[in-house]
Amino acid sequence: MKIKKYVFYALFFLFLIFATYFFVFKKYSLEELINSLQYCNPLYIVLGILAMFSWAFFESLYLKRLLGKLGYKVPWYNAFGYVATETYFSAITPSSMGGQPVMMMEMSRDGIPYRVNSVVILLNTLIYKIALLTLATIGFILYKDILLSFGGWFYWLVVLGYVTTVLVVILFIVLVYSKRVMYILLKASLWLMKKVHYKKAEAKEKELNEVIKEYQDVADFTRRHPGVLVESYFILLMQRLSILVVSYFIYCSFGLHEHSVLLLIAFQACVCLGSDFMPFPGGVVVSENLLLLANEYLYGRSLAASGMVLLRSISFYGVVILSIIIYLLFHFRKKDEVK
């Protein structure tokens, strides 16, 4: 049953790719699009692909380092396998909800208990958002007039994405480090479930207590090892930079050098914030359209669509395809070892 479900999600993901490109590019000439891609400098495209690979490297490095400090030595092969698993299942499941649970399951099969891998994933989520906010904030400081000059929904999606991400980070920190707030939220949730006569309220109470225990484990660990947070932050900041800088290499591949790498990264950070505000599958469509608007400013209207196709093919769809290949190798090799 699970296999059929994931096959369905994968096919839906492929359908979404074609549907998105159809609706986004129906106003552009396919012939002009193909012609413009023919004259790209392959050196910069290779650099973009290498930057995409470095994204996986930094994510794997984060897992290796943090798990090592928690007492679990993880080989590079497994670290890359965990990253590929999370990326692949996040891409093919609605609202990107499938990635982290499947990743946790793979880690537990390798002898890393849920109590430990939940700490790793919770910190990853928090630090990833802080790293993204860092890059977006620097971009706003340096290029506020440009980034916020787009009217309409580009402006509002970016602003709402920024504000909600800040609120999520604050909420996450409060939940992790304030036992009082956690206790109040737990009691309020249980009271509401009982008020609406939810039959599984008692079972949910046990689940919520387990979740709180995981959050407290994170808090206790980071209090004992504050240096881990700093190291993880810089590793994941480099990870974000490595995938965002792909846009600069694609920009240069068209022979364009007018705008700086910092502006390109700032635009990408804004696109990430805007698309994160929308759930899957809407986030994918929003991301494509935000990129088109940004590219019309950076590339000019004639090359905007070409730049977007090449960028998304490497930085998103390329990442997903690479993750599928690594995940399949990783997963089936593990099955063979069990046999």
C-alpha positions as CSV (number, residue, x, y, z in Angstrom):
1,M,0.0,0.0,0.0
2,K,2.8,2.4,0.9
3,I,4.6,1.7,-2.4
4,K,1.5,2.6,-4.3
5,K,1.1,5.7,-2.3
6,Y,4.6,6.9,-3.0
7,V,4.4,6.0,-6.7
8,F,1.2,8.1,-6.8
9,Y,3.0,11.0,-5.1
10,A,6.0,10.7,-7.5
11,L,3.7,10.7,-10.5
12,F,1.8,13.7,-9.1
13,F,5.1,15.5,-8.6
14,L,6.0,14.9,-12.3
15,F,2.6,16.1,-13.3
16,L,3.0,19.2,-11.3
17,I,6.3,19.9,-13.0
18,F,4.7,19.8,-16.5
19,A,1.6,21.7,-15.4
20,T,3.7,24.4,-13.8
21,Y,5.9,24.9,-16.8
22,F,2.9,24.9,-19.1
23,F,1.0,27.6,-17.2
24,V,4.1,29.7,-16.5
25,F,5.6,29.5,-20.0
26,K,2.5,29.6,-22.1
27,K,3.1,33.3,-22.8
28,Y,6.7,32.7,-23.9
29,S,7.9,31.4,-27.2
30,L,9.3,27.9,-26.9
31,E,11.6,28.5,-29.9
32,E,13.1,31.6,-28.3
33,L,13.5,29.7,-25.0
34,I,15.5,26.8,-26.7
35,N,17.6,29.2,-28.7
36,S,18.6,31.2,-25.7
37,L,19.7,28.1,-23.8
38,Q,21.9,27.0,-26.6
39,Y,24.3,30.0,-26.1
40,C,24.8,29.5,-22.4
41,N,28.4,29.2,-21.2
42,P,28.8,25.5,-20.1
43,L,31.5,26.4,-17.6
44,Y,29.1,28.3,-15.4
45,I,26.5,25.6,-15.7
46,V,29.1,23.1,-14.4
47,L,29.8,25.5,-11.5
48,G,26.1,25.6,-10.8
49,I,25.9,21.8,-10.7
50,L,28.9,21.6,-8.4
51,A,27.3,24.2,-6.1
52,M,24.2,22.0,-6.0
53,F,26.3,19.0,-5.0
54,S,28.0,21.1,-2.3
55,W,24.5,21.7,-0.9
56,A,24.2,17.9,-0.2
57,F,27.8,17.9,1.2
58,F,27.1,20.6,3.8
59,E,23.8,18.9,4.9
60,S,25.6,15.6,5.3
61,L,28.5,17.3,7.2
62,Y,25.9,18.8,9.6
63,L,24.5,15.3,10.2
64,K,27.9,13.7,10.7
65,R,29.2,16.3,13.1
66,L,26.1,16.5,15.2
67,L,25.5,12.8,15.4
68,G,29.1,12.3,16.2
69,K,28.8,14.7,19.2
70,L,25.8,12.7,20.3
71,G,27.9,9.6,20.3
72,Y,26.9,8.1,16.9
73,K,29.6,7.8,14.3
74,V,28.0,8.0,10.8
75,P,29.9,7.2,7.6
76,W,29.6,9.7,4.7
77,Y,27.6,7.2,2.7
78,N,24.8,7.0,5.4
79,A,24.9,10.8,5.9
80,F,24.3,11.4,2.1
81,G,21.6,8.7,2.2
82,Y,19.7,10.4,5.0
83,V,19.8,13.7,3.2
84,A,18.6,12.2,0.0
85,T,15.8,10.4,1.8
86,E,14.5,13.6,3.4
87,T,14.7,15.6,0.2
88,Y,13.1,12.9,-2.0
89,F,10.1,12.3,0.3
90,S,9.6,16.0,1.1
91,A,9.3,16.6,-2.7
92,I,6.8,13.9,-3.4
93,T,4.5,14.2,-0.3
94,P,1.8,16.9,0.2
95,S,3.0,19.8,2.3
96,S,6.5,18.3,2.4
97,M,5.4,16.2,5.4
98,G,6.9,12.9,4.4
99,G,10.6,13.7,4.4
100,Q,11.6,14.0,8.0
101,P,9.5,11.0,9.4
102,V,11.0,8.7,6.7
103,M,14.5,10.0,7.4
104,M,14.0,9.3,11.1
105,M,12.9,5.8,10.3
106,E,16.0,5.2,8.2
107,M,18.2,6.5,11.0
108,S,16.5,4.3,13.5
109,R,17.2,1.3,11.3
110,D,20.9,2.1,11.6
111,G,20.7,2.1,15.4
112,I,20.1,5.8,16.0
113,P,17.1,6.0,18.3
114,Y,14.2,8.3,17.7
115,R,15.1,10.3,20.8
116,V,18.5,11.2,19.2
117,N,17.5,11.7,15.6
118,S,14.5,13.9,16.6
119,V,17.0,16.3,18.3
120,V,19.1,16.4,15.1
121,I,16.0,17.2,12.9
122,L,14.5,19.7,15.3
123,L,17.8,21.6,15.4
124,N,18.1,21.4,11.6
125,T,14.6,22.9,11.2
126,L,15.4,25.8,13.6
127,I,18.9,26.6,12.3
128,Y,17.8,26.3,8.6
129,K,15.2,29.0,9.2
130,I,17.6,31.2,11.1
131,A,20.2,30.9,8.3
132,L,17.6,31.8,5.7
133,L,16.5,34.8,7.8
134,T,20.1,35.9,8.1
135,L,20.6,36.0,4.3
136,A,17.2,37.6,3.7
137,T,17.9,40.3,6.4
138,I,21.3,41.1,4.9
139,G,19.6,41.3,1.5
140,F,17.0,43.7,2.8
141,I,19.6,45.9,4.3
142,L,21.7,46.1,1.2
143,Y,19.0,46.1,-1.5
144,K,15.7,47.0,0.2
145,D,14.7,49.5,-2.5
146,I,15.1,46.9,-5.2
147,L,13.6,43.9,-3.4
148,L,10.6,45.7,-2.2
149,S,10.0,47.7,-5.3
150,F,7.9,44.9,-6.8
151,G,4.2,45.6,-6.1
152,G,1.3,43.2,-5.6
153,W,1.7,39.7,-4.5
154,F,5.5,39.5,-4.9
155,Y,5.8,42.1,-2.1
156,W,3.1,40.6,0.1
157,L,4.3,37.0,-0.2
158,V,7.9,38.0,0.7
159,V,6.9,40.2,3.6
160,L,4.4,37.6,5.0
161,G,7.0,34.8,4.4
162,Y,9.6,36.8,6.4
163,V,7.2,37.7,9.2
164,T,5.8,34.2,9.6
165,T,9.3,32.6,9.5
166,V,10.4,35.0,12.3
167,L,7.3,34.1,14.3
168,V,8.0,30.4,13.8
169,V,11.6,30.7,15.0
170,I,10.5,32.7,18.1
171,L,7.7,30.1,18.8
172,F,10.2,27.3,18.4
173,I,12.7,28.8,20.7
174,V,10.0,29.6,23.3
175,L,8.7,26.0,23.1
176,V,12.1,24.5,23.4
177,Y,13.4,26.6,26.3
178,S,10.3,27.5,28.3
179,K,8.9,24.5,30.2
180,R,6.2,26.7,31.6
181,V,4.9,27.6,28.1
182,M,5.1,24.0,27.1
183,Y,3.1,22.9,30.1
184,I,0.4,25.5,29.5
185,L,0.1,24.6,25.8
186,L,-0.2,20.9,26.7
187,K,-2.9,21.5,29.2
188,A,-4.8,23.8,26.8
189,S,-4.6,21.2,24.0
190,L,-5.9,18.4,26.3
191,W,-8.7,20.6,27.6
192,L,-9.8,21.5,24.1
193,M,-9.7,17.8,23.0
194,K,-11.8,16.8,26.0
195,K,-14.2,19.7,25.4
196,V,-15.0,18.5,21.9
197,H,-15.2,14.9,23.2
198,Y,-12.2,13.7,21.2
199,K,-12.1,9.9,21.9
200,K,-8.4,9.6,21.7
201,A,-7.5,12.4,24.1
202,E,-5.7,10.2,26.6
203,A,-3.6,8.6,23.8
204,K,-2.8,12.0,22.5
205,E,-1.7,13.1,26.0
206,K,1.0,10.4,25.9
207,E,2.1,11.5,22.4
208,L,2.3,15.2,23.5
209,N,4.3,14.2,26.6
210,E,6.7,12.4,24.3
211,V,7.0,15.5,22.0
212,I,7.7,17.7,25.0
213,K,10.4,15.3,26.2
214,E,12.0,15.6,22.7
215,Y,12.0,19.4,22.9
216,Q,13.4,19.3,26.4
217,D,16.2,16.9,25.2
218,V,17.1,19.6,22.6
219,A,17.2,22.3,25.2
220,D,19.3,20.3,27.6
221,F,21.7,19.2,24.9
222,T,22.3,22.8,23.6
223,R,22.7,24.1,27.1
224,R,25.5,21.6,27.7
225,H,27.1,22.1,24.3
226,P,26.5,25.7,23.1
227,G,29.3,25.4,20.6
228,V,27.3,22.8,18.7
229,L,24.7,25.5,17.8
230,V,27.4,27.9,16.5
231,E,29.1,25.2,14.4
232,S,25.8,23.9,13.0
233,Y,24.7,27.4,12.2
234,F,27.7,28.1,10.0
235,I,27.5,24.7,8.3
236,L,23.9,25.2,7.4
237,L,24.5,28.8,6.4
238,M,27.1,27.5,3.9
239,Q,24.5,24.9,2.8
240,R,22.0,27.7,2.1
241,L,24.6,29.8,0.3
242,S,25.7,26.9,-1.8
243,I,22.2,26.3,-3.3
244,L,21.3,30.0,-3.5
245,V,24.6,30.9,-5.4
246,V,23.5,28.6,-8.2
247,S,21.4,31.5,-9.4
248,Y,24.5,33.6,-9.9
249,F,26.3,31.0,-11.9
250,I,23.2,30.6,-14.2
251,Y,23.0,34.4,-14.5
252,C,26.7,34.5,-15.6
253,S,26.2,31.6,-18.0
254,F,24.1,34.0,-20.2
255,G,27.0,36.4,-20.4
256,L,25.4,38.7,-17.8
257,H,27.6,40.4,-15.2
258,E,25.7,43.7,-14.4
259,H,24.3,42.6,-11.0
260,S,26.4,41.3,-8.0
261,V,26.3,37.9,-6.5
262,L,24.9,39.4,-3.3
263,L,21.8,40.7,-5.1
264,L,21.2,37.4,-6.8
265,I,21.4,35.6,-3.4
266,A,19.1,38.2,-1.8
267,F,16.5,37.6,-4.5
268,Q,16.7,33.8,-4.0
269,A,16.3,34.2,-0.2
270,C,13.2,36.3,-0.8
271,V,11.8,33.7,-3.2
272,C,12.4,31.0,-0.6
273,L,10.6,33.0,2.0
274,G,7.7,33.7,-0.3
275,S,7.3,30.1,-1.4
276,D,7.7,28.7,2.1
277,F,4.7,30.8,3.1
278,M,2.6,28.7,0.7
279,P,2.1,24.9,1.3
280,F,2.8,22.3,-1.3
281,P,1.8,22.2,-4.1
282,G,1.1,25.9,-4.2
283,G,4.6,26.7,-3.0
284,V,6.1,25.2,-6.1
285,V,3.9,27.3,-8.4
286,V,4.6,30.4,-6.3
287,S,8.3,29.8,-6.4
288,E,8.3,29.6,-10.2
289,N,6.3,32.8,-10.6
290,L,8.4,34.7,-8.0
291,L,11.5,33.7,-9.9
292,L,10.0,34.9,-13.2
293,L,9.3,38.3,-11.7
294,A,12.8,38.5,-10.2
295,N,14.4,37.3,-13.4
296,E,12.6,39.9,-15.5
297,Y,14.4,42.5,-13.5
298,L,17.8,40.7,-13.5
299,Y,17.8,39.2,-17.0
300,G,15.4,41.3,-18.9
301,R,12.1,39.9,-20.2
302,S,13.6,38.1,-23.2
303,L,15.8,35.9,-21.0
304,A,13.7,35.7,-17.8
305,A,12.0,32.4,-18.6
306,S,15.2,30.8,-19.9
307,G,17.1,31.7,-16.7
308,M,14.3,30.3,-14.6
309,V,14.1,27.0,-16.5
310,L,17.9,26.5,-16.1
311,L,18.0,27.6,-12.5
312,R,15.0,25.4,-11.3
313,S,16.3,22.5,-13.4
314,I,19.5,22.5,-11.3
315,S,18.6,23.9,-7.9
316,F,15.3,22.1,-7.4
317,Y,14.4,19.4,-9.9
318,G,18.1,18.5,-10.2
319,V,18.3,18.2,-6.5
320,V,15.2,16.0,-6.4
321,I,16.4,13.7,-9.2
322,L,19.8,13.4,-7.5
323,S,18.1,12.5,-4.2
324,I,16.0,9.9,-5.9
325,I,19.1,8.1,-7.3
326,I,21.0,8.3,-4.0
327,Y,17.9,7.2,-2.0
328,L,17.3,4.2,-4.2
329,L,21.0,3.1,-3.9
330,F,21.0,3.7,-0.2
331,H,17.7,2.0,0.5
332,F,18.2,-1.1,-1.6
333,R,21.8,-1.6,-0.4
334,K,20.5,-1.6,3.1
335,K,17.9,-4.2,2.2
336,D,20.6,-6.4,0.7
337,E,22.7,-6.1,3.8
338,V,19.7,-7.2,5.9
339,K,19.2,-10.3,3.7
